[in-house]
Amino acid sequence: VIEFTAKDGRELRSHVVVVRGAMESPLTRDEVEAKERDLLTGVIGQEKTGQLIAAIWDLESLKSVRDLRPLLTV
């Protein structure tokens, strides 16, 4: 529950039952990618982040998940 009072005196309240990203309220593919980029780019760089995202979306075609290892190194 979030409650706050605006400068004009209005009191606003919001109650979120299901958190965005939970099974009941899943993120879209674009939202997942934006979140991944936000979390990973500063750590592994923009190029590796893009490659990792592409590899994860195409996970079924990997011969081994070990192929992801080079993309996860700093």
N, CA, C and O atoms as CSV, one atom per row, in Angstrom:
chain,resi,resn,atom,element,x,y,z
A,1,VAL,N,N,0.858,-1.170,0.000
A,1,VAL,CA,C,0.000,0.000,0.000
A,1,VAL,C,C,0.899,1.226,0.000
A,1,VAL,O,O,1.842,1.333,0.784
A,2,ILE,N,N,0.579,2.149,-0.904
A,2,ILE,CA,C,1.305,3.414,-0.983
A,2,ILE,C,C,0.300,4.527,-0.744
A,2,ILE,O,O,-0.748,4.585,-1.387
A,3,GLU,N,N,0.631,5.406,0.184
A,3,GLU,CA,C,-0.233,6.548,0.469
A,3,GLU,C,C,0.620,7.808,0.495
A,3,GLU,O,O,1.722,7.808,1.043
A,4,PHE,N,N,0.110,8.876,-0.097
A,4,PHE,CA,C,0.787,10.162,0.043
A,4,PHE,C,C,-0.207,11.286,-0.138
A,4,PHE,O,O,-1.288,11.111,-0.700
A,5,THR,N,N,0.193,12.455,0.359
A,5,THR,CA,C,-0.644,13.641,0.274
A,5,THR,C,C,0.012,14.615,-0.693
A,5,THR,O,O,1.176,14.977,-0.520
A,6,ALA,N,N,-0.727,15.037,-1.702
A,6,ALA,CA,C,-0.219,15.982,-2.695
A,6,ALA,C,C,-0.163,17.381,-2.093
A,6,ALA,O,O,-0.784,17.649,-1.064
A,7,LYS,N,N,0.579,18.261,-2.735
A,7,LYS,CA,C,0.705,19.637,-2.254
A,7,LYS,C,C,-0.638,20.337,-2.158
A,7,LYS,O,O,-0.822,21.215,-1.315
A,8,ASP,N,N,-1.579,19.956,-3.013
A,8,ASP,CA,C,-2.895,20.603,-2.988
A,8,ASP,C,C,-3.828,19.981,-1.945
A,8,ASP,O,O,-5.004,20.338,-1.872
A,9,GLY,N,N,-3.303,19.051,-1.139
A,9,GLY,CA,C,-4.088,18.460,-0.064
A,9,GLY,C,C,-4.770,17.148,-0.406
A,9,GLY,O,O,-5.292,16.472,0.480
A,10,ARG,N,N,-4.772,16.781,-1.677
A,10,ARG,CA,C,-5.391,15.506,-2.059
A,10,ARG,C,C,-4.609,14.346,-1.453
A,10,ARG,O,O,-3.378,14.347,-1.453
A,11,GLU,N,N,-5.324,13.373,-0.946
A,11,GLU,CA,C,-4.687,12.172,-0.420
A,11,GLU,C,C,-4.865,11.046,-1.431
A,11,GLU,O,O,-5.983,10.717,-1.827
A,12,LEU,N,N,-3.765,10.476,-1.829
A,12,LEU,CA,C,-3.776,9.423,-2.840
A,12,LEU,C,C,-3.298,8.121,-2.215
A,12,LEU,O,O,-2.380,8.104,-1.395
A,13,ARG,N,N,-3.935,7.042,-2.618
A,13,ARG,CA,C,-3.604,5.733,-2.077
A,13,ARG,C,C,-3.683,4.698,-3.195
A,13,ARG,O,O,-4.586,4.734,-4.031
A,14,SER,N,N,-2.737,3.789,-3.195
A,14,SER,CA,C,-2.735,2.714,-4.179
A,14,SER,C,C,-2.353,1.413,-3.488
A,14,SER,O,O,-1.449,1.374,-2.653
A,15,HIS,N,N,-3.049,0.372,-3.846
A,15,HIS,CA,C,-2.764,-0.951,-3.290
A,15,HIS,C,C,-2.531,-1.904,-4.455
A,15,HIS,O,O,-3.411,-2.103,-5.293
A,16,VAL,N,N,-1.350,-2.485,-4.498
A,16,VAL,CA,C,-1.009,-3.423,-5.561
A,16,VAL,C,C,-1.103,-4.835,-4.995
A,16,VAL,O,O,-0.362,-5.201,-4.081
A,17,VAL,N,N,-2.014,-5.618,-5.544
A,17,VAL,CA,C,-2.209,-6.987,-5.075
A,17,VAL,C,C,-1.182,-7.914,-5.714
A,17,VAL,O,O,-0.610,-8.775,-5.045
A,18,VAL,N,N,-0.953,-7.733,-7.010
A,18,VAL,CA,C,-0.022,-8.580,-7.744
A,18,VAL,C,C,1.105,-7.710,-8.282
A,18,VAL,O,O,0.866,-6.728,-8.984
A,19,VAL,N,N,2.319,-8.078,-7.949
A,19,VAL,CA,C,3.488,-7.328,-8.386
A,19,VAL,C,C,3.728,-7.574,-9.868
A,19,VAL,O,O,3.594,-8.701,-10.346
A,20,ARG,N,N,4.082,-6.517,-10.596
A,20,ARG,CA,C,4.385,-6.622,-12.023
A,20,ARG,C,C,5.559,-7.570,-12.203
A,20,ARG,O,O,6.593,-7.418,-11.551
A,21,GLY,N,N,5.404,-8.530,-13.070
A,21,GLY,CA,C,6.435,-9.520,-13.318
A,21,GLY,C,C,6.127,-10.858,-12.674
A,21,GLY,O,O,6.787,-11.855,-12.965
A,22,ALA,N,N,5.124,-10.888,-11.798
A,22,ALA,CA,C,4.688,-12.155,-11.209
A,22,ALA,C,C,3.922,-12.953,-12.260
A,22,ALA,O,O,3.545,-12.413,-13.300
A,23,MET,N,N,3.693,-14.226,-11.992
A,23,MET,CA,C,2.974,-15.072,-12.958
A,23,MET,C,C,1.606,-14.503,-13.303
A,23,MET,O,O,1.143,-14.636,-14.436
A,24,GLU,N,N,0.963,-13.873,-12.337
A,24,GLU,CA,C,-0.378,-13.331,-12.559
A,24,GLU,C,C,-0.356,-12.031,-13.366
A,24,GLU,O,O,-1.382,-11.605,-13.896
A,25,SER,N,N,0.811,-11.411,-13.454
A,25,SER,CA,C,0.964,-10.151,-14.182
A,25,SER,C,C,2.332,-10.130,-14.867
A,25,SER,O,O,3.197,-9.335,-14.501
A,26,PRO,N,N,2.527,-11.000,-15.856
A,26,PRO,CA,C,3.851,-11.150,-16.461
A,26,PRO,C,C,4.299,-9.927,-17.252
A,26,PRO,O,O,3.492,-9.153,-17.766
A,27,LEU,N,N,5.624,-9.786,-17.326
A,27,LEU,CA,C,6.211,-8.737,-18.148
A,27,LEU,C,C,6.113,-9.141,-19.616
A,27,LEU,O,O,6.109,-10.327,-19.944
A,28,THR,N,N,6.035,-8.152,-20.488
A,28,THR,CA,C,6.088,-8.430,-21.920
A,28,THR,C,C,7.540,-8.732,-22.295
A,28,THR,O,O,8.455,-8.483,-21.509
A,29,ARG,N,N,7.739,-9.251,-23.461
A,29,ARG,CA,C,9.105,-9.529,-23.932
A,29,ARG,C,C,9.940,-8.246,-23.935
A,29,ARG,O,O,11.100,-8.263,-23.523
A,30,ASP,N,N,9.360,-7.141,-24.397
A,30,ASP,CA,C,10.083,-5.867,-24.413
A,30,ASP,C,C,10.448,-5.417,-23.007
A,30,ASP,O,O,11.535,-4.882,-22.788
A,31,GLU,N,N,9.547,-5.630,-22.052
A,31,GLU,CA,C,9.824,-5.248,-20.664
A,31,GLU,C,C,10.934,-6.113,-20.062
A,31,GLU,O,O,11.775,-5.622,-19.309
A,32,VAL,N,N,10.927,-7.401,-20.401
A,32,VAL,CA,C,11.980,-8.299,-19.923
A,32,VAL,C,C,13.323,-7.848,-20.482
A,32,VAL,O,O,14.306,-7.765,-19.746
A,33,GLU,N,N,13.370,-7.559,-21.768
A,33,GLU,CA,C,14.622,-7.121,-22.382
A,33,GLU,C,C,15.097,-5.803,-21.797
A,33,GLU,O,O,16.292,-5.637,-21.551
A,34,ALA,N,N,14.197,-4.867,-21.572
A,34,ALA,CA,C,14.578,-3.580,-20.980
A,34,ALA,C,C,15.155,-3.790,-19.584
A,34,ALA,O,O,16.144,-3.156,-19.217
A,35,LYS,N,N,14.544,-4.671,-18.812
A,35,LYS,CA,C,15.034,-4.958,-17.463
A,35,LYS,C,C,16.412,-5.618,-17.532
A,35,LYS,O,O,17.310,-5.257,-16.772
A,36,GLU,N,N,16.581,-6.581,-18.437
A,36,GLU,CA,C,17.876,-7.238,-18.597
A,36,GLU,C,C,18.950,-6.230,-18.977
A,36,GLU,O,O,20.043,-6.239,-18.410
A,37,ARG,N,N,18.643,-5.365,-19.932
A,37,ARG,CA,C,19.620,-4.355,-20.353
A,37,ARG,C,C,19.981,-3.422,-19.199
A,37,ARG,O,O,21.148,-3.078,-19.011
A,38,ASP,N,N,18.981,-3.019,-18.436
A,38,ASP,CA,C,19.217,-2.129,-17.301
A,38,ASP,C,C,20.130,-2.783,-16.265
A,38,ASP,O,O,21.011,-2.125,-15.710
A,39,LEU,N,N,19.925,-4.064,-16.007
A,39,LEU,CA,C,20.693,-4.759,-14.977
A,39,LEU,C,C,22.071,-5.221,-15.455
A,39,LEU,O,O,23.009,-5.267,-14.660
A,40,LEU,N,N,22.208,-5.561,-16.727
A,40,LEU,CA,C,23.434,-6.188,-17.209
A,40,LEU,C,C,24.423,-5.269,-17.910
A,40,LEU,O,O,25.630,-5.495,-17.825
A,41,THR,N,N,23.948,-4.250,-18.592
A,41,THR,CA,C,24.832,-3.436,-19.426
A,41,THR,C,C,25.992,-2.832,-18.643
A,41,THR,O,O,27.123,-2.817,-19.127
A,42,GLY,N,N,25.726,-2.341,-17.450
A,42,GLY,CA,C,26.794,-1.749,-16.638
A,42,GLY,C,C,27.809,-2.757,-16.140
A,42,GLY,O,O,28.897,-2.377,-15.709
A,43,VAL,N,N,27.471,-4.040,-16.192
A,43,VAL,CA,C,28.354,-5.088,-15.680
A,43,VAL,C,C,29.122,-5.766,-16.808
A,43,VAL,O,O,30.345,-5.884,-16.736
A,44,ILE,N,N,28.424,-6.211,-17.845
A,44,ILE,CA,C,29.098,-6.961,-18.917
A,44,ILE,C,C,29.195,-6.185,-20.227
A,44,ILE,O,O,29.759,-6.688,-21.199
A,45,GLY,N,N,28.664,-4.990,-20.266
A,45,GLY,CA,C,28.750,-4.165,-21.464
A,45,GLY,C,C,27.565,-4.354,-22.395
A,45,GLY,O,O,26.835,-5.342,-22.320
A,46,GLN,N,N,27.400,-3.382,-23.270
A,46,GLN,CA,C,26.249,-3.357,-24.177
A,46,GLN,C,C,26.280,-4.505,-25.186
A,46,GLN,O,O,25.254,-5.131,-25.452
A,47,GLU,N,N,27.455,-4.776,-25.744
A,47,GLU,CA,C,27.546,-5.813,-26.778
A,47,GLU,C,C,27.238,-7.200,-26.211
A,47,GLU,O,O,26.436,-7.942,-26.777
A,48,LYS,N,N,27.880,-7.549,-25.086
A,48,LYS,CA,C,27.624,-8.858,-24.483
A,48,LYS,C,C,26.182,-8.977,-24.004
A,48,LYS,O,O,25.577,-10.046,-24.090
A,49,THR,N,N,25.642,-7.883,-23.504
A,49,THR,CA,C,24.251,-7.912,-23.051
A,49,THR,C,C,23.331,-8.262,-24.207
A,49,THR,O,O,22.453,-9.112,-24.063
A,50,GLY,N,N,23.519,-7.623,-25.340
A,50,GLY,CA,C,22.700,-7.915,-26.514
A,50,GLY,C,C,22.851,-9.354,-26.971
A,50,GLY,O,O,21.870,-10.009,-27.322
A,51,GLN,N,N,24.089,-9.844,-26.965
A,51,GLN,CA,C,24.337,-11.229,-27.368
A,51,GLN,C,C,23.697,-12.212,-26.389
A,51,GLN,O,O,23.126,-13.223,-26.799
A,52,LEU,N,N,23.795,-11.910,-25.097
A,52,LEU,CA,C,23.217,-12.792,-24.082
A,52,LEU,C,C,21.698,-12.842,-24.190
A,52,LEU,O,O,21.098,-13.913,-24.101
A,53,ILE,N,N,21.087,-11.690,-24.381
A,53,ILE,CA,C,19.630,-11.646,-24.534
A,53,ILE,C,C,19.199,-12.474,-25.744
A,53,ILE,O,O,18.254,-13.259,-25.664
A,54,ALA,N,N,19.895,-12.293,-26.858
A,54,ALA,CA,C,19.560,-13.058,-28.066
A,54,ALA,C,C,19.734,-14.556,-27.828
A,54,ALA,O,O,18.903,-15.357,-28.258
A,55,ALA,N,N,20.811,-14.933,-27.145
A,55,ALA,CA,C,21.066,-16.350,-26.881
A,55,ALA,C,C,20.000,-16.946,-25.968
A,55,ALA,O,O,19.572,-18.083,-26.169
A,56,ILE,N,N,19.576,-16.193,-24.980
A,56,ILE,CA,C,18.560,-16.700,-24.055
A,56,ILE,C,C,17.217,-16.869,-24.762
A,56,ILE,O,O,16.519,-17.856,-24.531
A,57,TRP,N,N,16.851,-15.924,-25.613
A,57,TRP,CA,C,15.590,-16.075,-26.347
A,57,TRP,C,C,15.641,-17.269,-27.295
A,57,TRP,O,O,14.601,-17.815,-27.662
A,58,ASP,N,N,16.840,-17.674,-27.692
A,58,ASP,CA,C,16.995,-18.800,-28.621
A,58,ASP,C,C,17.635,-20.002,-27.914
A,58,ASP,O,O,18.368,-20.776,-28.529
A,59,LEU,N,N,17.353,-20.146,-26.637
A,59,LEU,CA,C,17.979,-21.155,-25.788
A,59,LEU,C,C,17.839,-22.575,-26.338
A,59,LEU,O,O,18.752,-23.388,-26.197
A,60,GLU,N,N,16.716,-22.868,-26.952
A,60,GLU,CA,C,16.473,-24.221,-27.451
A,60,GLU,C,C,17.489,-24.655,-28.502
A,60,GLU,O,O,17.732,-25.850,-28.670
A,61,SER,N,N,18.077,-23.707,-29.203
A,61,SER,CA,C,19.006,-24.067,-30.272
A,61,SER,C,C,20.452,-24.214,-29.787
A,61,SER,O,O,21.316,-24.629,-30.560
A,62,LEU,N,N,20.727,-23.884,-28.531
A,62,LEU,CA,C,22.085,-24.043,-28.008
A,62,LEU,C,C,22.405,-25.523,-27.831
A,62,LEU,O,O,21.557,-26.305,-27.401
A,63,LYS,N,N,23.630,-25.894,-28.165
A,63,LYS,CA,C,24.049,-27.277,-27.957
A,63,LYS,C,C,24.237,-27.541,-26.466
A,63,LYS,O,O,23.973,-28.638,-25.974
A,64,SER,N,N,24.699,-26.513,-25.761
A,64,SER,CA,C,24.940,-26.638,-24.325
A,64,SER,C,C,24.783,-25.262,-23.680
A,64,SER,O,O,25.125,-24.246,-24.284
A,65,VAL,N,N,24.270,-25.235,-22.465
A,65,VAL,CA,C,24.170,-23.947,-21.770
A,65,VAL,C,C,25.557,-23.403,-21.446
A,65,VAL,O,O,25.703,-22.229,-21.105
A,66,ARG,N,N,26.566,-24.248,-21.551
A,66,ARG,CA,C,27.951,-23.776,-21.367
A,66,ARG,C,C,28.320,-22.729,-22.412
A,66,ARG,O,O,29.231,-21.928,-22.202
A,67,ASP,N,N,27.616,-22.737,-23.529
A,67,ASP,CA,C,27.862,-21.732,-24.570
A,67,ASP,C,C,27.559,-20.324,-24.071
A,67,ASP,O,O,28.027,-19.344,-24.651
A,68,LEU,N,N,26.781,-20.220,-23.001
A,68,LEU,CA,C,26.460,-18.905,-22.431
A,68,LEU,C,C,27.600,-18.359,-21.576
A,68,LEU,O,O,27.690,-17.151,-21.358
A,69,ARG,N,N,28.461,-19.233,-21.096
A,69,ARG,CA,C,29.511,-18.834,-20.157
A,69,ARG,C,C,30.356,-17.644,-20.629
A,69,ARG,O,O,30.574,-16.722,-19.843
A,70,PRO,N,N,30.838,-17.624,-21.875
A,70,PRO,CA,C,31.644,-16.472,-22.306
A,70,PRO,C,C,30.876,-15.142,-22.261
A,70,PRO,O,O,31.472,-14.075,-22.112
A,71,LEU,N,N,29.564,-15.224,-22.391
A,71,LEU,CA,C,28.760,-14.002,-22.368
A,71,LEU,C,C,28.531,-13.498,-20.950
A,71,LEU,O,O,28.113,-12.356,-20.759
A,72,LEU,N,N,28.800,-14.331,-19.964
A,72,LEU,CA,C,28.563,-13.968,-18.570
A,72,LEU,C,C,29.819,-13.494,-17.853
A,72,LEU,O,O,29.755,-13.100,-16.688
A,73,THR,N,N,30.965,-13.529,-18.537
A,73,THR,CA,C,32.207,-13.098,-17.898
A,73,THR,C,C,32.381,-11.594,-18.017
A,73,THR,O,O,31.970,-10.972,-18.996
A,74,VAL,N,N,32.998,-11.036,-16.998
A,74,VAL,CA,C,33.227,-9.583,-16.964
A,74,VAL,C,C,34.540,-9.265,-17.616
A,74,VAL,O,O,34.924,-8.098,-17.693
